[in-house]
Amino acid sequence: MTDVYRFIEAEKTTFGAALLCQLLNVARSSFYAWAEAARRRRQQADDAPLCPAGSA
């Protein structure tokens, strides 16, 4: 299912997320939950220290 969500994410500016979800038979709420979780993972990665404490 992740590939479908990635496709929707990539194409949503062209066709709109609602239309793509409808055509691909995906619940919009599921897509938006996936997108939010992906955003949180990126944010956590950005906030993580570059080197572990005590290794410098």
C-alpha distance matrix in Angstrom:
0.0 3.8 5.4 5.2 6.5 8.7 10.0 10.9 12.5 14.4 15.6 16.3 19.9 20.5 19.1 18.3 15.2 16.5 17.0 13.7 11.9 14.6 14.3 10.6 11.1 9.1 11.5 13.0 13.7 10.2 9.7 13.1 12.8 10.1 12.5 15.4 14.3 13.8 17.2 18.8 17.8 19.4 22.3 22.9 22.9 25.3 27.5 27.8 31.1 31.4 33.4 33.5 36.6 39.6 38.6 40.5
3.8 0.0 3.8 5.4 5.0 6.1 8.5 9.8 10.4 12.2 14.2 15.0 18.3 19.4 18.7 17.8 14.8 16.9 17.7 14.3 13.0 16.2 16.1 12.6 13.7 11.2 13.1 13.6 14.1 10.7 9.3 12.1 11.8 8.3 10.2 13.2 11.9 10.7 14.2 15.8 14.6 15.9 19.0 19.7 19.4 21.8 24.1 24.4 27.7 27.8 30.0 30.3 33.4 36.5 35.3 37.1
5.4 3.8 0.0 3.8 5.4 5.0 6.1 8.6 9.7 10.5 12.3 13.9 17.1 17.6 17.0 16.9 14.5 16.8 16.9 13.2 12.8 15.9 14.9 11.6 13.6 11.9 14.6 15.0 16.3 13.2 11.2 14.2 14.6 11.3 12.2 15.7 14.9 13.0 16.2 18.4 17.0 17.6 21.0 22.0 21.3 23.3 26.1 26.4 29.5 29.2 31.5 32.2 35.5 38.4 37.0 38.5
5.2 5.4 3.8 0.0 3.8 5.4 5.0 6.3 8.6 9.9 10.6 11.7 15.3 15.5 14.3 14.1 11.5 13.4 13.3 9.6 9.1 12.1 11.2 7.9 10.0 8.5 11.4 11.9 13.8 11.1 9.0 12.4 13.5 10.8 11.7 15.3 15.2 13.9 16.7 19.2 18.6 19.2 22.2 23.6 23.3 25.1 27.7 28.5 31.8 31.8 34.2 34.9 38.0 41.1 39.9 41.4
6.5 5.0 5.4 3.8 0.0 3.8 5.4 5.1 6.1 8.6 9.9 10.2 13.7 14.8 13.9 12.8 9.8 12.1 13.0 9.7 8.8 12.4 12.6 9.8 11.3 8.6 10.5 10.0 11.4 8.9 6.0 9.0 10.2 7.4 7.9 11.6 11.8 10.6 13.1 15.7 15.4 16.1 18.9 20.4 20.5 22.1 24.6 25.6 29.0 29.3 31.9 32.5 35.5 38.7 37.7 39.1
8.7 6.1 5.0 5.4 3.8 0.0 3.8 5.4 5.0 6.1 8.6 9.9 12.8 14.0 14.0 13.5 11.2 14.3 14.8 11.4 11.6 15.2 14.8 12.3 14.5 12.2 14.1 13.3 14.7 12.3 9.2 11.3 12.6 9.4 8.8 12.5 12.6 10.2 12.6 15.5 14.8 14.6 17.8 19.5 19.0 20.3 23.2 24.2 27.3 27.2 29.9 30.9 34.0 37.2 35.9 37.1
10.0 8.5 6.1 5.0 5.4 3.8 0.0 3.8 5.4 5.1 6.2 8.3 11.2 11.5 11.3 11.6 10.1 13.0 12.6 9.0 10.2 13.3 12.2 10.1 13.1 11.7 14.2 13.5 15.7 13.8 10.6 13.0 15.0 12.3 11.6 15.4 16.0 13.8 15.8 19.0 18.4 18.1 21.1 23.1 22.5 23.6 26.6 27.7 30.8 30.5 33.3 34.5 37.6 40.8 39.4 40.4
10.9 9.8 8.6 6.3 5.1 5.4 3.8 0.0 3.8 5.4 5.2 5.5 9.1 9.8 8.9 8.3 6.3 9.3 9.5 6.3 7.3 10.7 10.4 9.0 11.5 9.8 11.7 10.2 12.8 11.6 8.1 10.2 12.9 10.9 9.9 13.6 15.0 13.4 14.9 18.1 18.4 18.1 20.7 23.0 22.9 23.8 26.5 28.1 31.3 31.4 34.4 35.4 38.4 41.7 40.6 41.6
12.5 10.4 9.7 8.6 6.1 5.0 5.4 3.8 0.0 3.8 5.6 5.5 8.2 10.2 10.4 9.3 7.5 11.2 12.1 9.5 10.4 13.9 14.1 12.7 14.9 12.6 13.7 11.6 13.4 12.4 8.6 9.5 12.1 10.0 7.8 11.4 12.9 10.8 11.8 15.3 15.6 14.9 17.3 19.9 19.7 20.3 23.1 24.8 28.0 28.1 31.2 32.4 35.3 38.7 37.6 38.4
14.4 12.2 10.5 9.9 8.6 6.1 5.1 5.4 3.8 0.0 3.8 5.9 7.5 8.7 10.0 10.2 9.7 13.3 13.4 10.7 12.6 15.7 15.1 14.0 16.8 15.2 16.9 15.0 17.1 16.0 12.2 13.3 15.8 13.5 11.3 14.7 16.1 13.4 14.3 17.9 17.8 16.4 19.2 21.8 21.1 21.4 24.6 26.1 29.0 28.7 31.8 33.4 36.4 39.6 38.3 38.8
15.6 14.2 12.3 10.6 9.9 8.6 6.2 5.2 5.6 3.8 0.0 3.8 5.5 5.4 6.3 7.4 7.8 11.2 10.5 8.1 10.9 13.5 12.6 12.4 15.4 14.4 16.2 14.3 17.0 16.5 12.8 14.1 17.1 15.3 13.3 16.7 18.5 16.4 17.1 20.7 21.0 19.8 22.3 25.1 24.6 24.8 27.9 29.6 32.6 32.3 35.5 37.1 40.1 43.3 42.0 42.6
16.3 15.0 13.9 11.7 10.2 9.9 8.3 5.5 5.5 5.9 3.8 0.0 3.8 5.4 5.3 4.3 4.7 8.3 8.6 7.2 9.5 12.1 12.3 12.5 14.8 13.4 14.4 11.8 14.5 14.7 11.1 11.7 15.1 14.1 11.8 14.9 17.3 15.7 15.9 19.5 20.4 19.4 21.4 24.3 24.4 24.5 27.2 29.3 32.4 32.6 35.9 37.3 40.0 43.4 42.4 43.0
19.9 18.3 17.1 15.3 13.7 12.8 11.2 9.1 8.2 7.5 5.5 3.8 0.0 3.8 5.9 5.7 7.7 10.8 11.0 10.4 13.0 15.2 15.3 16.0 18.4 17.1 17.9 15.0 17.5 18.1 14.5 14.4 17.9 17.0 14.2 16.8 19.5 17.7 17.2 20.9 22.0 20.4 22.1 25.4 25.3 24.8 27.6 30.0 32.9 32.9 36.4 38.1 40.7 44.1 43.1 43.3
20.5 19.4 17.6 15.5 14.8 14.0 11.5 9.8 10.2 8.7 5.4 5.4 3.8 0.0 3.8 6.1 8.9 11.4 10.3 9.8 13.1 14.7 14.0 15.2 18.0 17.5 18.8 16.5 19.5 19.9 16.4 16.9 20.5 19.4 17.1 20.0 22.5 20.6 20.5 24.2 25.1 23.6 25.5 28.7 28.4 28.1 31.0 33.2 36.1 35.9 39.3 41.1 43.9 47.2 45.9 46.2
19.1 18.7 17.0 14.3 13.9 14.0 11.3 8.9 10.4 10.0 6.3 5.3 5.9 3.8 0.0 3.8 6.8 8.4 6.6 6.7 10.1 11.2 10.6 12.3 14.8 14.7 16.0 13.9 17.3 17.9 14.7 15.7 19.3 18.6 16.8 19.7 22.2 20.8 21.1 24.7 25.7 24.7 26.7 29.6 29.7 29.7 32.5 34.6 37.7 37.7 41.0 42.5 45.3 48.7 47.6 48.1
18.3 17.8 16.9 14.1 12.8 13.5 11.6 8.3 9.3 10.2 7.4 4.3 5.7 6.1 3.8 0.0 3.8 5.5 5.6 6.4 8.7 10.2 10.9 12.3 14.1 13.2 13.7 11.1 14.2 15.2 12.2 12.6 16.3 16.2 14.2 16.9 19.7 18.7 18.8 22.1 23.5 22.9 24.4 27.4 27.9 27.9 30.4 32.7 35.9 36.3 39.6 40.9 43.5 47.0 46.2 46.7
15.2 14.8 14.5 11.5 9.8 11.2 10.1 6.3 7.5 9.7 7.8 4.7 7.7 8.9 6.8 3.8 0.0 3.8 5.6 5.2 6.0 8.5 9.9 10.4 11.7 10.1 10.3 7.6 10.6 11.5 8.5 9.1 12.8 12.7 11.2 13.9 16.5 15.9 16.4 19.5 20.9 20.7 22.4 25.0 25.8 26.1 28.4 30.6 33.9 34.6 37.7 38.7 41.3 44.8 44.1 44.9
16.5 16.9 16.8 13.4 12.1 14.3 13.0 9.3 11.2 13.3 11.2 8.3 10.8 11.4 8.4 5.5 3.8 0.0 3.8 5.5 5.2 6.2 8.7 10.0 10.3 9.3 9.0 6.5 10.0 11.6 9.6 10.3 13.8 14.5 13.6 15.9 18.5 18.6 19.1 21.9 23.5 23.7 25.2 27.7 28.7 29.2 31.3 33.4 36.9 37.8 40.8 41.6 44.1 47.6 47.1 48.0
17.0 17.7 16.9 13.3 13.0 14.8 12.6 9.5 12.1 13.4 10.5 8.6 11.0 10.3 6.6 5.6 5.6 3.8 0.0 3.8 5.5 5.1 6.1 8.5 9.7 10.0 10.8 9.4 13.2 14.1 12.1 13.5 16.9 17.0 16.2 19.0 21.3 21.0 21.8 24.7 26.0 26.0 27.8 30.4 31.0 31.6 33.9 35.9 39.3 39.9 42.9 43.9 46.5 50.0 49.2 50.2
13.7 14.3 13.2 9.6 9.7 11.4 9.0 6.3 9.5 10.7 8.1 7.2 10.4 9.8 6.7 6.4 5.2 5.5 3.8 0.0 3.8 5.4 5.1 6.0 8.2 8.2 10.1 9.1 12.7 12.7 10.2 12.4 15.5 14.8 14.3 17.5 19.4 18.7 19.9 22.9 23.8 23.8 26.0 28.3 28.7 29.5 32.0 33.7 37.1 37.4 40.4 41.3 44.2 47.6 46.6 47.6
11.9 13.0 12.8 9.1 8.8 11.6 10.2 7.3 10.4 12.6 10.9 9.5 13.0 13.1 10.1 8.7 6.0 5.2 5.5 3.8 0.0 3.8 5.5 5.2 5.7 4.7 6.3 5.9 9.5 9.4 7.8 10.3 12.9 12.7 13.0 15.9 17.6 17.5 19.0 21.6 22.6 23.2 25.2 27.3 28.0 29.1 31.3 32.9 36.5 37.1 39.9 40.5 43.2 46.6 45.9 47.2
14.6 16.2 15.9 12.1 12.4 15.2 13.3 10.7 13.9 15.7 13.5 12.1 15.2 14.7 11.2 10.2 8.5 6.2 5.1 5.4 3.8 0.0 3.8 5.5 5.0 6.2 7.5 8.0 11.6 12.0 11.1 13.4 16.0 16.2 16.6 19.3 21.0 21.2 22.7 25.2 26.2 26.9 28.9 30.9 31.7 32.8 34.9 36.6 40.2 40.9 43.6 44.2 46.9 50.3 49.6 50.9
14.3 16.1 14.9 11.2 12.6 14.8 12.2 10.4 14.1 15.1 12.6 12.3 15.3 14.0 10.6 10.9 9.9 8.7 6.1 5.1 5.5 3.8 0.0 3.8 5.5 7.8 10.4 11.1 14.7 14.4 13.1 15.8 18.3 17.8 18.2 21.3 22.8 22.4 24.1 26.8 27.5 27.9 30.2 32.3 32.7 33.8 36.2 37.7 41.2 41.5 44.3 45.0 47.9 51.2 50.3 51.5
10.6 12.6 11.6 7.9 9.8 12.3 10.1 9.0 12.7 14.0 12.4 12.5 16.0 15.2 12.3 12.3 10.4 10.0 8.5 6.0 5.2 5.5 3.8 0.0 3.8 5.6 9.0 10.4 13.5 12.3 11.1 14.4 16.4 15.3 16.2 19.5 20.4 20.0 22.2 24.7 25.0 25.7 28.2 29.9 30.2 31.7 34.1 35.3 38.7 39.0 41.6 42.2 45.2 48.4 47.4 48.9
11.1 13.7 13.6 10.0 11.3 14.5 13.1 11.5 14.9 16.8 15.4 14.8 18.4 18.0 14.8 14.1 11.7 10.3 9.7 8.2 5.7 5.0 5.5 3.8 0.0 3.8 6.7 9.2 11.9 10.9 10.9 14.1 15.6 15.3 16.8 19.5 20.4 20.7 22.9 25.0 25.5 26.7 29.0 30.5 31.2 32.8 34.9 36.1 39.7 40.3 42.7 43.0 45.8 49.1 48.4 50.0
9.1 11.2 11.9 8.5 8.6 12.2 11.7 9.8 12.6 15.2 14.4 13.4 17.1 17.5 14.7 13.2 10.1 9.3 10.0 8.2 4.7 6.2 7.8 5.6 3.8 0.0 3.8 6.2 8.6 7.2 7.2 10.5 11.8 11.6 13.2 15.8 16.6 17.2 19.4 21.3 22.0 23.3 25.4 26.9 27.7 29.4 31.3 32.5 36.2 37.0 39.4 39.6 42.3 45.7 45.1 46.7
11.5 13.1 14.6 11.4 10.5 14.1 14.2 11.7 13.7 16.9 16.2 14.4 17.9 18.8 16.0 13.7 10.3 9.0 10.8 10.1 6.3 7.5 10.4 9.0 6.7 3.8 0.0 3.8 5.4 5.3 6.5 8.8 10.0 10.9 12.6 14.5 15.6 16.9 18.7 20.3 21.5 23.0 24.6 26.1 27.5 29.0 30.5 32.0 35.7 36.9 39.4 39.4 41.8 45.3 45.0 46.6
13.0 13.6 15.0 11.9 10.0 13.3 13.5 10.2 11.6 15.0 14.3 11.8 15.0 16.5 13.9 11.1 7.6 6.5 9.4 9.1 5.9 8.0 11.1 10.4 9.2 6.2 3.8 0.0 3.8 5.4 5.1 6.1 8.5 9.8 10.5 12.2 14.2 15.3 16.4 18.3 19.9 21.1 22.4 24.3 25.8 26.9 28.5 30.3 34.0 35.2 37.9 38.1 40.5 44.1 43.8 45.1
13.7 14.1 16.3 13.8 11.4 14.7 15.7 12.8 13.4 17.1 17.0 14.5 17.5 19.5 17.3 14.2 10.6 10.0 13.2 12.7 9.5 11.6 14.7 13.5 11.9 8.6 5.4 3.8 0.0 3.8 5.5 5.1 6.0 8.5 9.8 10.4 12.2 14.1 15.2 16.4 18.3 19.9 20.9 22.4 24.3 25.6 26.7 28.5 32.3 33.8 36.3 36.3 38.4 42.0 42.0 43.5
10.2 10.7 13.2 11.1 8.9 12.3 13.8 11.6 12.4 16.0 16.5 14.7 18.1 19.9 17.9 15.2 11.5 11.6 14.1 12.7 9.4 12.0 14.4 12.3 10.9 7.2 5.3 5.4 3.8 0.0 3.8 5.5 5.1 6.2 8.6 9.9 10.6 12.3 14.2 15.3 16.5 18.5 19.9 21.1 22.6 24.4 25.7 27.0 30.8 32.1 34.5 34.3 36.7 40.2 40.0 41.6
9.7 9.3 11.2 9.0 6.0 9.2 10.6 8.1 8.6 12.2 12.8 11.1 14.5 16.4 14.7 12.2 8.5 9.6 12.1 10.2 7.8 11.1 13.1 11.1 10.9 7.2 6.5 5.1 5.5 3.8 0.0 3.8 5.4 5.1 6.2 8.6 9.9 10.6 12.3 14.3 15.4 16.6 18.4 20.0 21.2 22.6 24.4 25.9 29.6 30.6 33.2 33.5 36.0 39.5 39.1 40.5
13.1 12.1 14.2 12.4 9.0 11.3 13.0 10.2 9.5 13.3 14.1 11.7 14.4 16.9 15.7 12.6 9.1 10.3 13.5 12.4 10.3 13.4 15.8 14.4 14.1 10.5 8.8 6.1 5.1 5.5 3.8 0.0 3.8 5.4 4.9 6.1 8.5 9.7 10.4 12.2 14.2 15.3 16.4 18.3 19.9 20.9 22.4 24.3 28.0 29.3 32.1 32.4 34.6 38.2 38.1 39.3
12.8 11.8 14.6 13.5 10.2 12.6 15.0 12.9 12.1 15.8 17.1 15.1 17.9 20.5 19.3 16.3 12.8 13.8 16.9 15.5 12.9 16.0 18.3 16.4 15.6 11.8 10.0 8.5 6.0 5.1 5.4 3.8 0.0 3.8 5.5 5.2 6.2 8.6 9.9 10.6 12.4 14.4 15.3 16.5 18.5 20.0 21.0 22.6 26.4 27.9 30.4 30.3 32.4 36.0 36.0 37.5
10.1 8.3 11.3 10.8 7.4 9.4 12.3 10.9 10.0 13.5 15.3 14.1 17.0 19.4 18.6 16.2 12.7 14.5 17.0 14.8 12.7 16.2 17.8 15.3 15.3 11.6 10.9 9.8 8.5 6.2 5.1 5.4 3.8 0.0 3.8 5.5 5.1 6.2 8.6 9.9 10.6 12.4 14.2 15.4 16.6 18.4 19.9 21.2 24.9 26.0 28.5 28.5 31.0 34.5 34.1 35.7
12.5 10.2 12.2 11.7 7.9 8.8 11.6 9.9 7.8 11.3 13.3 11.8 14.2 17.1 16.8 14.2 11.2 13.6 16.2 14.3 13.0 16.6 18.2 16.2 16.8 13.2 12.6 10.5 9.8 8.6 6.2 4.9 5.5 3.8 0.0 3.8 5.5 5.1 6.2 8.7 9.9 10.7 12.3 14.3 15.4 16.5 18.4 20.1 23.7 24.8 27.6 28.1 30.6 34.1 33.7 34.8
15.4 13.2 15.7 15.3 11.6 12.5 15.4 13.6 11.4 14.7 16.7 14.9 16.8 20.0 19.7 16.9 13.9 15.9 19.0 17.5 15.9 19.3 21.3 19.5 19.5 15.8 14.5 12.2 10.4 9.9 8.6 6.1 5.2 5.5 3.8 0.0 3.8 5.4 5.0 6.2 8.7 9.9 10.5 12.3 14.3 15.2 16.4 18.4 22.1 23.6 26.4 26.6 28.7 32.4 32.3 33.5
14.3 11.9 14.9 15.2 11.8 12.6 16.0 15.0 12.9 16.1 18.5 17.3 19.5 22.5 22.2 19.7 16.5 18.5 21.3 19.4 17.6 21.0 22.8 20.4 20.4 16.6 15.6 14.2 12.2 10.6 9.9 8.5 6.2 5.1 5.5 3.8 0.0 3.8 5.4 5.0 6.2 8.7 9.8 10.5 12.4 14.2 15.2 16.5 20.3 21.8 24.2 24.1 26.4 29.9 29.9 31.3
13.8 10.7 13.0 13.9 10.6 10.2 13.8 13.4 10.8 13.4 16.4 15.7 17.7 20.6 20.8 18.7 15.9 18.6 21.0 18.7 17.5 21.2 22.4 20.0 20.7 17.2 16.9 15.3 14.1 12.3 10.6 9.7 8.6 6.2 5.1 5.4 3.8 0.0 3.8 5.4 5.1 6.3 8.6 9.9 10.7 12.4 14.3 15.5 19.1 20.0 22.7 23.1 25.7 29.2 28.7 29.9
17.2 14.2 16.2 16.7 13.1 12.6 15.8 14.9 11.8 14.3 17.1 15.9 17.2 20.5 21.1 18.8 16.4 19.1 21.8 19.9 19.0 22.7 24.1 22.2 22.9 19.4 18.7 16.4 15.2 14.2 12.3 10.4 9.9 8.6 6.2 5.0 5.4 3.8 0.0 3.8 5.5 5.2 6.2 8.7 9.9 10.5 12.3 14.3 17.9 19.1 22.1 22.8 25.0 28.7 28.4 29.2
18.8 15.8 18.4 19.2 15.7 15.5 19.0 18.1 15.3 17.9 20.7 19.5 20.9 24.2 24.7 22.1 19.5 21.9 24.7 22.9 21.6 25.2 26.8 24.7 25.0 21.3 20.3 18.3 16.4 15.3 14.3 12.2 10.6 9.9 8.7 6.2 5.0 5.4 3.8 0.0 3.8 5.4 5.0 6.1 8.6 9.7 10.4 12.2 16.0 17.8 20.4 20.5 22.5 26.2 26.3 27.4
17.8 14.6 17.0 18.6 15.4 14.8 18.4 18.4 15.6 17.8 21.0 20.4 22.0 25.1 25.7 23.5 20.9 23.5 26.0 23.8 22.6 26.2 27.5 25.0 25.5 22.0 21.5 19.9 18.3 16.5 15.4 14.2 12.4 10.6 9.9 8.7 6.2 5.1 5.5 3.8 0.0 3.8 5.4 5.1 6.2 8.6 9.9 10.6 14.3 15.6 18.1 18.2 20.7 24.2 23.9 25.2
19.4 15.9 17.6 19.2 16.1 14.6 18.1 18.1 14.9 16.4 19.8 19.4 20.4 23.6 24.7 22.9 20.7 23.7 26.0 23.8 23.2 26.9 27.9 25.7 26.7 23.3 23.0 21.1 19.9 18.5 16.6 15.3 14.4 12.4 10.7 9.9 8.7 6.3 5.2 5.4 3.8 0.0 3.8 5.5 5.1 6.1 8.6 10.0 13.3 14.1 17.1 18.1 20.6 24.1 23.5 24.3
22.3 19.0 21.0 22.2 18.9 17.8 21.1 20.7 17.3 19.2 22.3 21.4 22.1 25.5 26.7 24.4 22.4 25.2 27.8 26.0 25.2 28.9 30.2 28.2 29.0 25.4 24.6 22.4 20.9 19.9 18.4 16.4 15.3 14.2 12.3 10.5 9.8 8.6 6.2 5.0 5.4 3.8 0.0 3.8 5.4 5.0 6.1 8.6 12.0 13.7 16.7 17.5 19.4 23.1 23.0 23.6
22.9 19.7 22.0 23.6 20.4 19.5 23.1 23.0 19.9 21.8 25.1 24.3 25.4 28.7 29.6 27.4 25.0 27.7 30.4 28.3 27.3 30.9 32.3 29.9 30.5 26.9 26.1 24.3 22.4 21.1 20.0 18.3 16.5 15.4 14.3 12.3 10.5 9.9 8.7 6.1 5.1 5.5 3.8 0.0 3.8 5.4 5.0 6.1 9.9 12.0 14.4 14.6 16.5 20.2 20.3 21.3
22.9 19.4 21.3 23.3 20.5 19.0 22.5 22.9 19.7 21.1 24.6 24.4 25.3 28.4 29.7 27.9 25.8 28.7 31.0 28.7 28.0 31.7 32.7 30.2 31.2 27.7 27.5 25.8 24.3 22.6 21.2 19.9 18.5 16.6 15.4 14.3 12.4 10.7 9.9 8.6 6.2 5.1 5.4 3.8 0.0 3.8 5.4 5.2 8.5 9.5 12.2 13.0 15.6 19.1 18.5 19.4
25.3 21.8 23.3 25.1 22.1 20.3 23.6 23.8 20.3 21.4 24.8 24.5 24.8 28.1 29.7 27.9 26.1 29.2 31.6 29.5 29.1 32.8 33.8 31.7 32.8 29.4 29.0 26.9 25.6 24.4 22.6 20.9 20.0 18.4 16.5 15.2 14.2 12.4 10.5 9.7 8.6 6.1 5.0 5.4 3.8 0.0 3.8 5.6 8.1 9.1 12.5 13.9 16.1 19.6 19.1 19.3
27.5 24.1 26.1 27.7 24.6 23.2 26.6 26.5 23.1 24.6 27.9 27.2 27.6 31.0 32.5 30.4 28.4 31.3 33.9 32.0 31.3 34.9 36.2 34.1 34.9 31.3 30.5 28.5 26.7 25.7 24.4 22.4 21.0 19.9 18.4 16.4 15.2 14.3 12.3 10.4 9.9 8.6 6.1 5.0 5.4 3.8 0.0 3.8 6.5 8.9 11.8 12.5 14.0 17.6 17.8 18.1
27.8 24.4 26.4 28.5 25.6 24.2 27.7 28.1 24.8 26.1 29.6 29.3 30.0 33.2 34.6 32.7 30.6 33.4 35.9 33.7 32.9 36.6 37.7 35.3 36.1 32.5 32.0 30.3 28.5 27.0 25.9 24.3 22.6 21.2 20.1 18.4 16.5 15.5 14.3 12.2 10.6 10.0 8.6 6.1 5.2 5.6 3.8 0.0 3.8 6.4 8.6 9.0 10.9 14.5 14.5 15.3
31.1 27.7 29.5 31.8 29.0 27.3 30.8 31.3 28.0 29.0 32.6 32.4 32.9 36.1 37.7 35.9 33.9 36.9 39.3 37.1 36.5 40.2 41.2 38.7 39.7 36.2 35.7 34.0 32.3 30.8 29.6 28.0 26.4 24.9 23.7 22.1 20.3 19.1 17.9 16.0 14.3 13.3 12.0 9.9 8.5 8.1 6.5 3.8 0.0 3.8 5.5 6.5 8.1 11.5 11.4 11.7
31.4 27.8 29.2 31.8 29.3 27.2 30.5 31.4 28.1 28.7 32.3 32.6 32.9 35.9 37.7 36.3 34.6 37.8 39.9 37.4 37.1 40.9 41.5 39.0 40.3 37.0 36.9 35.2 33.8 32.1 30.6 29.3 27.9 26.0 24.8 23.6 21.8 20.0 19.1 17.8 15.6 14.1 13.7 12.0 9.5 9.1 8.9 6.4 3.8 0.0 3.8 6.8 9.3 11.9 10.6 10.4
33.4 30.0 31.5 34.2 31.9 29.9 33.3 34.4 31.2 31.8 35.5 35.9 36.4 39.3 41.0 39.6 37.7 40.8 42.9 40.4 39.9 43.6 44.3 41.6 42.7 39.4 39.4 37.9 36.3 34.5 33.2 32.1 30.4 28.5 27.6 26.4 24.2 22.7 22.1 20.4 18.1 17.1 16.7 14.4 12.2 12.5 11.8 8.6 5.5 3.8 0.0 3.8 6.5 8.5 6.8 7.3
33.5 30.3 32.2 34.9 32.5 30.9 34.5 35.4 32.4 33.4 37.1 37.3 38.1 41.1 42.5 40.9 38.7 41.6 43.9 41.3 40.5 44.2 45.0 42.2 43.0 39.6 39.4 38.1 36.3 34.3 33.5 32.4 30.3 28.5 28.1 26.6 24.1 23.1 22.8 20.5 18.2 18.1 17.5 14.6 13.0 13.9 12.5 9.0 6.5 6.8 3.8 0.0 3.8 6.3 5.8 7.9
36.6 33.4 35.5 38.0 35.5 34.0 37.6 38.4 35.3 36.4 40.1 40.0 40.7 43.9 45.3 43.5 41.3 44.1 46.5 44.2 43.2 46.9 47.9 45.2 45.8 42.3 41.8 40.5 38.4 36.7 36.0 34.6 32.4 31.0 30.6 28.7 26.4 25.7 25.0 22.5 20.7 20.6 19.4 16.5 15.6 16.1 14.0 10.9 8.1 9.3 6.5 3.8 0.0 3.8 5.6 7.3
39.6 36.5 38.4 41.1 38.7 37.2 40.8 41.7 38.7 39.6 43.3 43.4 44.1 47.2 48.7 47.0 44.8 47.6 50.0 47.6 46.6 50.3 51.2 48.4 49.1 45.7 45.3 44.1 42.0 40.2 39.5 38.2 36.0 34.5 34.1 32.4 29.9 29.2 28.7 26.2 24.2 24.1 23.1 20.2 19.1 19.6 17.6 14.5 11.5 11.9 8.5 6.3 3.8 0.0 3.8 5.7
38.6 35.3 37.0 39.9 37.7 35.9 39.4 40.6 37.6 38.3 42.0 42.4 43.1 45.9 47.6 46.2 44.1 47.1 49.2 46.6 45.9 49.6 50.3 47.4 48.4 45.1 45.0 43.8 42.0 40.0 39.1 38.1 36.0 34.1 33.7 32.3 29.9 28.7 28.4 26.3 23.9 23.5 23.0 20.3 18.5 19.1 17.8 14.5 11.4 10.6 6.8 5.8 5.6 3.8 0.0 3.8
40.5 37.1 38.5 41.4 39.1 37.1 40.4 41.6 38.4 38.8 42.6 43.0 43.3 46.2 48.1 46.7 44.9 48.0 50.2 47.6 47.2 50.9 51.5 48.9 50.0 46.7 46.6 45.1 43.5 41.6 40.5 39.3 37.5 35.7 34.8 33.5 31.3 29.9 29.2 27.4 25.2 24.3 23.6 21.3 19.4 19.3 18.1 15.3 11.7 10.4 7.3 7.9 7.3 5.7 3.8 0.0
